[in-house]
Amino acid sequence: MAKKRAQDDIIGYIAPNIARRGFAVLCLGGLSFLLIMIAATNPPQHLFWLLVLIVFGIAALVVAYKLWEASSRKLILTQEYLREENGRILFHIDNVDNVDRGFFAMKPAGGFVVFLHKPEEGGRVYAPGLWRRWGRSVSVGGVTSPGEAKAVADLIKIILAERDLGAKPKN
């Protein structure tokens, strides 16, 4: 049996919290239901507003489904990258500039934001309720467990500190 490389060993993971996941889908599904019911039971006078209600109701339903689907996967941290359990890579650790999980950080609820040196391949990617990557920032959180997200953010900071210590010349 082939031995796994140390870089492929899992050092942390973030699993979606089922209560947060269910609440988020319920809220979006409820919004969809309300918009479509308003359009069906008390339609506006103008056709434009009727179409707006229907389109936004259907859009909320689609987003609820996408959120349920996207938040079914764990995020796995290794020495090389943070990835989904299906293999899609969020970012490479070598590309990380900074990790911010402070109170005023522009991050999802219970999560953190990672700033990159350069944008990752694949451009903008959005997994509703779980993570998003736009340009040089990756935000993780939303329906995730805050404790697991904090632990993974701290592990990334530790990896970065070890990398920075190893890069400094010895006296």
N, C-alpha and C positions, 0 to 999 in steps of 0.2 A: 504494500500500500504506500502510495506516494505521500510524503510528508508535506503539509501545507507550509507556505512561506509565512514568516512572522508578520509581514505586511497585510496578509489576508485574514489574520485572526480578528475576530469581533471583540472590540473593547467596550462597546456601548451600543444601546439601541433606544429608540423612541417608538413606543406603541401608542396608537390612537386610543384615547379614553372613550369607552363605549357610551358613557353617559353624555359627554360633550358631543360626541358624534351624533347620537340620537337626537339631542336637543337641537343641534344645528340643522339637521335634516328636517326635523319636525317644524321648526320655525320657517324654513324656506317652503316646505310643503304647505304649511298653513297660509302663508302669504299667497302662494299660487292658488289655493282653494278660494281664498277671499276675493282675489282679483277676478277669477273666472266666475264666481257666484255673483259678484256685483254686475258683471257684464251680462250674465244670463237673467237675473231676476229684476234688476233695475237699470236697464241700459241707458246710457247717456243719449241726449238728443242728437248730437252730431256723430256721424259715422267714424270720424277720426278718433274721438275719445273711446269709442267702443273698441276699435282696433288696438288702441294703446293698451287698454285693459287686458284684452285677449293676448296680445303679444307679450306683455310683461308677465302675465300669469303663466303662459307656456314657458317663457324664459326662466322664471323662478323654479318651475318644475324640472326643467333640464339641469339647472345648476344644482338642485337638490340631489338629483340622480348622480351627477358627476362628483359631487361631494361625497356621497355614500360610497361610490366606486373608488375614488382616489384615496379616501381615508381608511381603506381596508388593508393597507400595507404598512409594515413597520419600516422605520428608517434605521439603517445599520451603519455604525461608525467603525472604521478600521484605521490603521496607521496611514493609509494612502488616501482615503476618501470617505465621504458620507454618501450613502446610496440607499435607494429603496430596496426592499427585499427581492424585487423582480429584476434587479440589476441596473436600473437607471441611476446614473451618477448625478448627484446634486452639485458637488464640487470636489476638487482635489485638495488635499491638505496643503500641498506645496504652494497652491495658489492663494491661500488665505492670508489676508493682511491683518484683520482684526475681528474679534467676536465681541458683540455688544448685547447684553441682556439687561441693561439698566432701565430705570423707571421711565426715562424720557426717550428711550430708543424707539424708533419707528418699527415696531415688531408686532407679530400676532400675539393674541392673548396666550399667556403661559409659555412663550417661546423666546427666541433669540434671533438676532440678525448677524450674518457673517458678511464682512466686506472683503472683496477679492482684489488681487493685484490687477488682473485682467479678466474680461468676461469669459465664462466657460463656453465650450462648444455647445451648439444646440440653441443658443439664443434665449429668448424669453420662454419660460415654461411655468405653468401654473397647475398645481394639484390642489384644488379647492379644499380648504380646511386643514391642509397638512404642510405645504411649503410652496414657495414661489421663488423663481430666479428671474430677475430683471437687471440686465446690465452687469454691474460689478457688485450687486448685493444679492444675497440669498436669505430669505426669511423662513424660519421654521417655527411652527406652532399653530395654534388655533384649537383643533380638537385633540391635541396631544396632551399627555400627562405633564403638568408643569414640573414635577419632580424629576422625571426622566429627561425632559428638555434641559433643565438646569444642569443635571449631571453630565449630559453630552456636551453642553457648552463649556463646562469646566474641563472636561477631558480634552476638548479641542484646544483650550487655552494652555493646558499642560503640555500637549504635543508641540504647540507653537513655542512655548518657553524652552522645552528641550531642544527644539530645532535651533532657536536663536542662541542658546548656550553652546551648542555644538559648532555653530558657525563662527563664533568669536575666536580669534587667535589666542593661543595660550602664551603667557608671559614667560 
